[in-house]
């Protein structure tokens, strides 16, 4: 019975991990890189919004 549940749970787990990765990138990695490169706050906020929308898709 566990083998029947495993294929169904894998797409959900992959989506969860991908969404968490996008959230981590938008909250921690993106601002650090933007500060290092010298991007303005408006560009950083726009990129953060794009990453958060991408994380909601998966």
C-alpha positions in Angstrom: 0.0 0.0 0.0 2.9 2.4 0.6 4.2 1.9 -2.9 0.8 3.0 -4.3 1.1 6.3 -2.3 4.7 7.0 -3.2 4.2 8.0 -6.9 1.3 10.3 -5.9 3.4 12.0 -3.2 6.5 12.6 -5.3 5.0 15.4 -7.5 3.6 17.1 -4.4 7.0 16.9 -2.7 8.8 18.2 -5.7 6.4 21.1 -5.9 6.9 21.8 -2.3 10.6 21.8 -2.5 10.6 23.9 -5.6 8.3 26.5 -4.0 10.4 26.5 -0.9 13.5 27.1 -3.0 11.9 30.0 -4.8 10.8 31.5 -1.5 14.3 31.1 0.0 15.8 32.7 -3.0 13.4 35.7 -3.0 13.7 36.3 0.8 17.4 35.7 1.4 19.6 35.1 -1.7 18.1 37.8 -4.0 18.5 40.8 -1.6 22.1 39.7 -0.8 23.0 39.5 -4.5 21.2 42.7 -5.3 23.1 44.5 -2.6 26.3 43.1 -3.8 25.7 44.0 -7.4 24.2 47.4 -6.5 20.6 47.0 -7.8 18.1 49.5 -6.7 15.4 48.6 -4.2 12.6 48.9 -6.8 14.3 46.4 -9.0 14.9 44.0 -6.1 11.3 44.3 -5.0 10.2 43.5 -8.6 12.5 40.5 -8.8 11.2 39.3 -5.4 7.6 39.6 -6.6 8.5 37.6 -9.8 10.1 34.8 -7.8 7.2 34.7 -5.4 4.7 34.4 -8.3 6.8 31.6 -9.7 6.8 29.8 -6.4 3.0 29.9 -6.3 2.7 28.3 -9.7 4.4 25.1 -8.5 
